[in-house]
Amino acid sequence: MPAKKGQAFNQYSEETKKEAVRLRLEEGWTWTYSRIMEKFGIKSESQIITWVRAQVEYLKKLNPNLHGEGSWISKPGASPFEK
């Protein structure tokens, strides 16, 4: 979305972004978007979602078989837990 005249954008430090993403991905459902927004003073839930998606995409590039093509999860009936 283009900026409105006179609109100021919030800039967050890399440490804030990394910690917000870490809490959401590693700490699970105990850290909701609302709770993360409150802790770091982030104004928009969509900002956190964008950071999380970027991190997930980065991790997928590092390890393409991480729940991606070729993973047992993507193949129906190929669970390692079933014999």
KELUM-918625 format. One line per field, with one value per residue: residue in three letters; x, y, z of N, C-alpha, C, O in turn; residue number from 1. Coordinates in nm, 3 decimals, padded with zeros to 5 digits. Each point is the difference from the previous one (the first is absolute). Layout:
type <- (ala,...)
npx <- (X,...)
npy <- (Y,...)
npz <- (Z,...)
capx <- (X,...)
capy <- (Y,...)
capz <- (Z,...)
cpx <- (X,...)
cpy <- (Y,...)
cpz <- (Z,...)
opx <- (X,...)
opy <- (Y,...)
opz <- (Z,...)
seq <- (NUM,...)
***
This chain:
type <- (met,pro,ala,lys,lys,gly,gln,ala,phe,asn,gln,tyr,ser,glu,glu,thr,lys,lys,glu,ala,val,arg,leu,arg,leu,glu,glu,gly,trp,thr,trp,thr,tyr,ser,arg,ile,met,glu,lys,phe,gly,ile,lys,ser,glu,ser,gln,ile,ile,thr,trp,val,arg,ala,gln,val,glu,tyr,leu,lys,lys,leu,asn,pro,asn,leu,his,gly,glu,gly,ser,trp,ile,ser,lys,pro,gly,ala,ser,pro,phe,glu,lys)
npx <- (00.085,-00.121,00.210,-00.063,-00.137,00.221,-00.043,-00.077,00.202,-00.137,00.133,00.000,00.026,00.215,00.102,-00.036,00.113,00.215,00.032,-00.012,00.174,00.176,-00.026,00.022,00.206,00.119,-00.053,00.042,-00.119,00.196,00.102,-00.151,-00.139,-00.194,00.004,-00.022,-00.208,-00.123,00.030,-00.083,-00.203,-00.033,00.064,00.183,-00.220,-00.121,-00.006,-00.149,-00.209,-00.023,-00.023,-00.205,-00.154,00.019,-00.090,-00.219,-00.071,00.015,-00.159,-00.178,00.029,-00.047,-00.218,00.120,00.173,00.069,-00.027,00.210,00.043,-00.148,-00.123,00.104,00.105,00.194,00.097,-00.153,-00.065,00.053,-00.201,00.125,-00.179,00.006,-00.133)
npy <- (-00.117,00.087,00.075,-00.012,00.127,00.007,-00.133,-00.038,-00.012,-00.175,00.100,-00.191,00.018,00.026,00.154,00.216,00.094,00.062,00.195,00.185,00.053,00.109,00.218,00.144,00.064,00.157,00.216,00.018,-00.188,-00.088,-00.064,00.084,-00.037,-00.096,-00.222,-00.124,-00.034,-00.152,-00.217,-00.065,-00.048,-00.222,00.135,-00.102,-00.043,00.161,00.160,-00.008,00.068,00.223,00.107,00.004,00.142,00.211,00.040,00.042,00.202,00.159,00.009,00.116,00.221,00.079,00.031,-00.026,-00.095,00.211,-00.219,-00.046,00.131,-00.164,00.180,-00.081,00.183,00.031,-00.135,00.047,00.019,00.218,-00.043,00.168,00.136,00.052,-00.146)
npz <- (00.000,-00.166,-00.029,00.215,-00.118,-00.035,-00.175,00.205,-00.094,00.035,00.149,-00.118,00.221,-00.063,00.128,-00.056,-00.169,00.027,00.106,-00.125,-00.130,00.087,00.049,-00.169,-00.061,00.104,-00.013,-00.220,00.036,00.065,-00.190,00.140,-00.174,00.057,00.025,-00.187,-00.081,00.107,-00.049,-00.200,00.082,00.006,-00.167,-00.083,00.017,-00.103,00.156,00.166,-00.039,-00.006,00.196,00.091,-00.079,00.073,00.201,00.010,-00.063,00.157,00.157,-00.070,00.027,00.206,00.045,-00.188,00.102,-00.003,00.034,-00.054,-00.175,-00.029,00.039,00.181,00.077,-00.111,00.151,-00.156,00.213,-00.007,00.085,00.078,-00.009,-00.218,00.107)
capx <- (-00.085,00.082,-00.007,-00.081,00.080,00.029,-00.002,00.129,00.009,00.076,00.113,00.032,00.137,00.014,-00.016,-00.144,-00.058,00.045,-00.062,-00.144,-00.013,00.038,-00.109,-00.114,00.032,00.053,-00.079,-00.131,-00.127,-00.002,00.027,-00.091,00.039,-00.037,00.095,00.127,-00.019,00.001,00.134,00.098,-00.056,-00.023,-00.136,-00.080,00.017,00.048,00.146,00.060,-00.028,00.095,00.132,-00.004,-00.001,00.134,00.090,-00.037,00.048,00.146,00.030,-00.032,00.108,00.114,-00.031,-00.120,-00.080,-00.067,-00.144,-00.024,-00.002,00.096,-00.016,-00.104,-00.125,-00.069,-00.041,-00.105,00.026,00.143,00.040,00.096,-00.058,-00.088,00.073)
capy <- (00.117,00.121,00.087,00.121,00.120,00.030,-00.121,-00.044,-00.144,-00.047,-00.086,-00.083,-00.050,-00.141,-00.079,-00.008,-00.088,-00.137,-00.050,-00.018,-00.121,-00.114,-00.029,-00.057,-00.132,-00.094,-00.007,-00.053,00.071,00.081,00.137,00.041,00.124,00.112,00.006,00.046,00.142,00.074,-00.006,00.077,00.126,-00.010,00.049,-00.080,-00.145,-00.039,00.019,-00.120,-00.108,00.017,-00.044,-00.145,-00.064,00.017,-00.092,-00.136,-00.016,-00.010,-00.133,-00.096,00.005,-00.067,-00.143,-00.016,-00.115,00.034,-00.004,00.037,-00.109,-00.103,-00.032,-00.101,00.069,00.036,-00.122,-00.072,-00.141,-00.027,00.039,-00.091,-00.054,-00.111,-00.116)
capz <- (00.000,-00.003,00.119,-00.009,00.019,00.139,00.083,00.052,00.017,00.116,-00.030,00.115,-00.004,-00.038,00.123,00.027,-00.101,00.025,00.123,-00.026,-00.083,00.084,00.094,-00.073,-00.055,00.097,00.123,-00.037,00.019,00.122,-00.042,-00.108,-00.066,00.088,00.110,-00.056,-00.033,00.126,00.058,-00.076,-00.049,-00.144,-00.021,-00.092,-00.001,-00.132,-00.005,00.059,-00.095,-00.110,00.048,00.022,-00.133,-00.059,00.069,-00.041,-00.137,00.010,00.052,-00.106,-00.098,00.060,00.008,-00.082,00.041,00.125,-00.027,-00.139,-00.095,00.036,00.141,00.022,00.032,-00.124,-00.071,00.073,00.030,00.014,00.135,00.060,00.121,-00.037,-00.052)
cpx <- (00.090,-00.021,-00.089,00.092,00.018,00.004,00.142,-00.004,00.081,00.114,00.037,00.141,00.000,-00.020,-00.148,-00.066,00.035,-00.067,-00.150,-00.024,00.034,-00.111,-00.116,00.029,00.041,-00.084,-00.144,-00.116,-00.007,00.028,-00.086,00.053,-00.029,00.101,00.136,-00.008,00.010,00.142,00.096,-00.052,-00.019,-00.147,-00.088,00.035,00.059,00.150,00.071,-00.019,00.098,00.139,00.007,00.004,00.136,00.099,-00.029,00.050,00.152,00.040,-00.028,00.109,00.125,-00.018,-00.128,-00.089,-00.071,-00.150,-00.032,-00.003,00.110,-00.008,-00.111,-00.134,-00.079,-00.047,-00.105,00.036,00.146,00.053,00.102,-00.054,-00.093,00.084,-00.089)
cpy <- (00.123,00.085,00.120,00.119,00.029,-00.121,-00.038,-00.152,-00.033,-00.087,-00.074,-00.055,-00.148,-00.090,-00.020,-00.097,-00.146,-00.059,-00.023,-00.128,-00.123,-00.038,-00.069,-00.142,-00.102,-00.016,-00.041,00.089,00.079,00.147,00.033,00.128,00.120,00.019,00.051,00.149,00.085,00.008,00.095,00.134,00.002,00.032,-00.091,-00.148,-00.046,00.018,-00.124,-00.118,00.005,-00.048,-00.151,-00.072,00.008,-00.098,-00.144,-00.027,-00.015,-00.140,-00.108,-00.003,-00.070,-00.151,-00.026,-00.118,00.021,00.017,00.042,-00.123,-00.100,-00.039,-00.104,00.065,00.031,-00.121,-00.075,-00.146,-00.033,00.038,-00.100,-00.066,-00.117,-00.113,-00.086)
cpz <- (00.000,00.125,-00.027,00.028,00.149,00.092,00.042,00.020,00.124,-00.051,00.128,-00.015,-00.041,00.122,00.033,-00.096,00.030,00.124,-00.018,-00.080,00.085,00.096,-00.071,-00.048,00.106,00.125,-00.026,00.036,00.129,-00.032,-00.121,-00.065,00.089,00.112,-00.047,-00.034,00.127,00.059,-00.070,-00.053,-00.150,-00.026,-00.085,00.007,-00.133,-00.014,00.054,-00.095,-00.117,00.041,00.016,-00.135,-00.067,00.062,-00.042,-00.142,-00.002,00.047,-00.104,-00.106,00.053,00.002,-00.077,00.040,00.133,-00.028,-00.144,-00.088,00.036,00.146,00.014,00.029,-00.126,-00.080,00.081,00.020,00.022,00.138,00.056,00.127,-00.028,-00.055,-00.084)
opx <- (00.094,-00.107,-00.006,00.102,-00.098,00.022,00.093,-00.098,00.096,-00.018,00.014,00.044,-00.101,-00.057,-00.042,-00.080,-00.087,-00.042,-00.054,-00.091,-00.070,-00.032,-00.057,-00.086,-00.040,-00.009,-00.077,00.009,-00.096,-00.037,00.037,00.087,00.080,00.038,00.065,00.094,00.062,00.042,00.078,00.075,00.008,-00.088,-00.123,00.117,00.080,00.064,00.099,00.092,00.050,00.067,00.099,00.074,00.046,00.082,00.093,00.054,00.054,00.092,00.073,00.030,00.072,00.095,-00.109,-00.118,-00.061,-00.046,-00.113,-00.021,00.114,00.055,-00.093,-00.104,-00.123,-00.065,00.031,00.045,00.035,00.117,-00.019,00.063,-00.040,00.096,00.043)
opy <- (00.008,-00.002,00.053,-00.014,00.008,00.014,00.004,-00.054,00.069,-00.082,00.061,-00.030,-00.070,-00.109,-00.109,-00.084,-00.087,-00.116,-00.098,-00.076,-00.101,-00.118,-00.095,-00.088,-00.116,-00.110,-00.025,00.123,00.074,00.089,-00.027,00.068,00.094,00.112,00.079,00.076,00.106,00.105,00.069,00.076,00.105,-00.051,00.012,-00.038,-00.094,-00.069,-00.045,-00.080,-00.103,-00.070,-00.063,-00.097,-00.096,-00.059,-00.078,-00.107,-00.081,-00.060,-00.099,-00.105,-00.065,-00.075,00.002,-00.002,-00.092,00.110,00.039,-00.111,00.039,-00.103,-00.004,-00.060,-00.002,00.015,-00.053,-00.067,-00.117,00.036,-00.120,-00.091,-00.072,00.023,-00.102)
opz <- (00.079,00.062,-00.110,00.067,00.075,00.120,-00.081,00.052,00.033,-00.090,00.106,-00.111,00.014,-00.012,00.039,00.041,00.000,-00.001,00.052,00.030,-00.008,00.016,00.052,00.010,-00.007,00.056,00.093,-00.002,00.022,00.077,-00.114,00.056,00.008,00.033,00.069,00.025,-00.001,00.046,00.065,-00.060,-00.063,00.068,00.005,-00.005,-00.006,-00.080,-00.057,-00.019,-00.044,-00.077,-00.036,-00.016,-00.061,-00.070,-00.021,-00.027,-00.076,-00.055,-00.008,-00.056,-00.076,-00.020,00.057,-00.033,00.054,-00.027,-00.030,00.048,00.028,00.040,-00.080,-00.025,00.001,-00.103,00.107,-00.092,00.012,00.014,-00.015,00.055,00.092,-00.073,-00.052)
seq <- (1,2,3,4,5,6,7,8,9,10,11,12,13,14,15,16,17,18,19,20,21,22,23,24,25,26,27,28,29,30,31,32,33,34,35,36,37,38,39,40,41,42,43,44,45,46,47,48,49,50,51,52,53,54,55,56,57,58,59,60,61,62,63,64,65,66,67,68,69,70,71,72,73,74,75,76,77,78,79,80,81,82,83)
***
